[in-house]
Amino acid sequence: MTTTLEHQQPLGSGFTAFTTTDEVLAGIDLTGKNVIITGGHSGLGLASTEALSKAGASVTVAARDTNAAAAAVAGIDGVQVEQLDLLTPESIDAFAAAYVSSGRPLHILINNATAVSRELVVDARGHEATFAVAYLGHFQLTLGLLPALRAARGARVVNVASGSHRLTDIRWDDLNFTGGYDSNLAYGQSKTALILFATELDRRWATDGIRGYSLHPGISIATSLHKESGSLYDLAQLRALGLIGDDDQPIIDPEREKKTPRQAAATIVFAAASPLLDGIGGVYLKNCDIAPVDSRPLTPEMLAIGDISTDLAPYAVDPASARRLWALAERLLAGSVQ
């Protein structure tokens, strides 16, 4: 099943940038459905966990720091926490093997966790950490969970990407930024990779009843990604970008991508559970609908005036690139050179 830009047409879902998780899941009963969400204890992950649990799902939050995760989800019905470090292949294998051996089908996998760094960080194998966590770690996890996804007889894999994919295609000649590190490009590359991953996953696995989605949630600086510690931006930069006010509180303006956590997480749970996507896969979403395509290259002039589209860049769903990246991930995880 090949994904082309012909599939990338808005549905007219009736939802908007203001839509919340509660509105998306209104009338949807997820009782009996099993969900895994990486990083499901903070920011948009936590908002998604709360919403899916409220709809009746059993949610497994996969987290590196299980104590912090358990504290964050305490009191939410139907949620359990399991240890997972996406930078450590052995941890990923152990998590996937334990879940598969439990015999539980997996109906929804949300690959949400990410990593950001202002300086170049590499994992034990030498891979740039943002790419290693967001793409390679989730790739290994998803393949490890394939038996449980097949057992669901109708499953969805949701990759939380970003409009930042428009910053760069895959840097095929220098994935690890050995020629000089740029944190924004590293983040953008990781999000492009997640979109390509969903594209190829859907092509390969749709006949098994497993559909792949990627999405731009919107900007919610209440998430841990944008807190000053561990963020790409300090408070002065966030003010300059118009994301926080002089009181250092988030500015909420959904029409300009600035959302509350429940508004930003709405597209995540839309991808995970909306019946409007039944029979559709391999698409990139925003504002709880299939996103339009914007073929314009991002230029310095556009950045200077804030003309930053979050619609889909065609290279992020190119079938040849999607197949190439999948094969590359298989080689990298096997320990082969790029």
N, C-alpha and C positions, 0 to 999 in steps of 0.2 A: 504494500500500500504506500504509494509515493505521495509525499507532501509537496505541494506547489503553492505558489502565491494565490492560485485560484481559490484555495481553501481559506485564505486569510481575508475574509469578508465579514464585517460586523453582522451579528444576528438580529440586532434590534431587540436586545434583551429586556428593555424597559428600565434597566438600572442605570445609575449615573455615578459620577465621581463622589457624590454625597452618600451613596448607598453604604449601609453598615452590614456587618456579619449577620445580625439578627434578621435584617430584611432579606438577605440572600437565602437564609435557611428557614424562613417562615414556611411552615407546613411540610417541611422535609423531616422524615423520621429516620434516623441513622441507627436505631436500635439493632444490635447484632452485627454492626459493621466495626471492623478493626482498623485502627489508624496508627501509623508511626509518623512522628514529626521530629525532625532533628532541630535542636535548639527551640523546642516547644515550650520553654519556660520563661522566655523574655521577649519583650517587644512584640512584633507581629506574630511570632511563634506562639507566645502566650495568648494573645487575642484569638488566634486560630484554635488553640487547644480549648480555651473556654467555650468558644462557639460550637465546636464539633461535639464536645462533651454535653453541652446543653441540649443538642439535638439528639442525644442518645448514644453516640459512638463510644467505644472503648478506645482510649488513646494511650499509646506508649510514647512518652517523651524521652528521646535519646539525647543524652547530655554528657559532656566531659566532666563537669562538676556536679555529681549527683546530689550532694548535700544542698547546694544552692538551688538546684532544680526542684528538689523535693519541698524545700521551703516555699518556693514560688507557686507551686501547684497545690499546696496543702489546702484541703477543703473542697477541691473540685472533684465532683463525682466521676468515677469511671476512668481515672487517670493513674498511670503508674510510671515510674521513672527507671530507666535502665542506663548503664554506663556505655558511652560511645565516644571515642576520640577519633575524629575523622582524619587526623594527621598520622595515625598509627595503624598500619595494615592489619596487625594482629588483633587490635581492638575491634576493627570493623568485621573481620572474619568471625570473631567470637560472638559479637552481637547478632550477626546474621544467622550463624549456626544455631544459637540458642533459640532464636525466634522460630526458625524453620522446624527445629526438633520439637517445639511445643505443639505442633500440629495445627496451630491456628491459621486460617486463611488471612491474607492481608488485602484488604479492600482499597485502602488509600495510603500511599506513601508520599509524604511531603518533604522534599529535600530543601530545607529552609536555612540551615545554619550556614554562616559565612565567616570570613576572617578578613580583617583589614589591618594594614600596617603602613606607617609613614616611611619606614625603612625596609630595605630588602631583608626578608626572612625566608629561609629555606627549610624544608623538612629533612629528615635523616637521609633521604635518597637524593637530595639536591634539588627538589622541585620547589619552585616559588610557592609560598604558603597559601596565598589567596586562591591560586589555581588548584593547589593540592587539596584544600579543604572543600571549596565550592564544587569543583568538578571531579577530580580524581577520587576523592573520598566518597562522594555520593555515587559515582559510577560503580565503584567496587561494592558499596552497600547495596545498590539496586540489583546488581547482578547476583549478589549473594542471597537476596530475598526473592529471587525469581520463582522458586518453587511455591512459596507462600502466595505470591501474586497470582500465579496460575491457578492455585487452589481456590481462589476467591470466585473464579468463573465470572469475572467482570471487575476489573481493578483499574485504578487511576494512579499514575505517577505524576506528581506536581513539582515542577522545579521553579523555585522562587528566584527569578532573574531580576532584570531592572532595565529601565530605559537607558541606563549607562552603557548598555551593550553597543550603543551607537558611537561610543568613543573609539572603538577599535574592533576590527576583525581579529581572528586568531593570528597571533604573531608566530607563524609557522617556523620561521628561521631563528627565533629567540624567545621561546616560551617563558624562559626563566629570567629574562631581563639581565643577562650577563653583560650586555652592552650599555647598561645604565638603567636604573630603576625609576619608574614613574608610578606612584601609588594609584593614581586615577586610571591609568591605562591597565594596570594589573587588575583592578576591580572590574573595569569594563570588559577585559578579556575573559575573566571568569564568568561573567554574565552572558556573554556571547556563547561561551562553551555550554552553559546550561540550556540555552535555547536550542543549539544544535543537537545536544543530547536528547532533549524531548522529541525533536524532529525525527532522529534516527530510531529512537526507541519505539515510537509509534509505527514507523515503517516496518520494523522487525517483529513487533509483538502484538500488533492489532489483531492478528488472526487468532491469538491466544486470549483475546478479550481484555488485553491490557493496553490502555490508551495513555499517551503522554501529553503533557501540557507545560507551557512555560508562561511567565507573566511578569508584568510590571505592577507592583502594588501601589505605587505612589510614595511620596516622601512623608515619613512620620519620624520626626527627630526625637520623639519620646522613646524610640527603640534604642537598644544598647549600642547599635551600630553608630549612632550619631551623638552619643554622650561624649563629653570632652575626653575622658580617659579611653584610649583605644580608638578614637575617631580619626578620620582623615582631616578633620577641621577643628580648629579651636573656636571658642565662643565668639571672638571678634570676626572670624571668617563666616561663622553661621549668621551673624548679624548682617554682614556685608552681602551675603547671599539672600537675605530677606527671609530666612527660615526661623529666626527668633527675633523678638522685639527688644527694646531697650531694657525691659525687665527680665531678659533671658528666658522668657517663656515662649513655647512654640507658637508660631503664627499659623492659624488654621484657615486655609483657603483652598478647598478641594478642587475648584476649577483650575487652579494653578499648581496642582499636584500636592499641596500641603494638607495632609490629612491627619485625623485622629487615628490611633492604632486600630480601632474597629472599622473605620472606613478603609484604611490601607489593607487590612487583613480580609476585607470583603471579597477581593478578587481571588485570594488564596482559597477560601472556602467555596467560592463559585466554581473554581476549577476542580476542587475535590468532590463536590456533591451535587452541583446543579443538574437537574434533568435536561436543561436546555442544551447541554453538551453531549447528550446521549448520541452515540453514533458518529461523533466528531472527535478528532484527535490531531496531534501534531501541530497545534496552533498556539500562537502567542496572544495573551490576553492583557487587557487593561480596563479599568473601570467596569468590571463585571460583564465583559463582552469580548468578542474577538477584536483585536486592535487593527486599525487600518495600517497600510504599508506607506512608508515615507522613504522614497528612494534618494532623497537629497543627501549628499555627503555633508558631514558636520565640518564646518569651517571655523577658523579663528574669529571671523567677523560675526558669525552666528552666535558663538559663545560670548562675544563681547557685548552683544545686545540682549542676551538671554533668550535667544531663539533656539531653544533646546527641545526638540521633539522627543517624545518617548514612544512614538509609534515604531513599528517594526522596520528595521533595516534589512533589505533583502538578503544580504550575505549571511544573516543569522539563521536562515532556514534553507540555505543552499544545499540540495541533496548530496552533491559530491563532497562538499566540506563536512557535512554531517557524517557521512560514511568514513571519511578520512580521519576525523577526530575520534570516532569510535575505535577504529583500528589502532590509532596512536595510543589511546588510553589502554587498550589491551596490551600493547608492547611495553608501555611504561610500567604498568602494574606487574608485568612479568619480569621486570628488571632489565629490559632491553634498552639500548640507547635510543635517543630520539631519531 
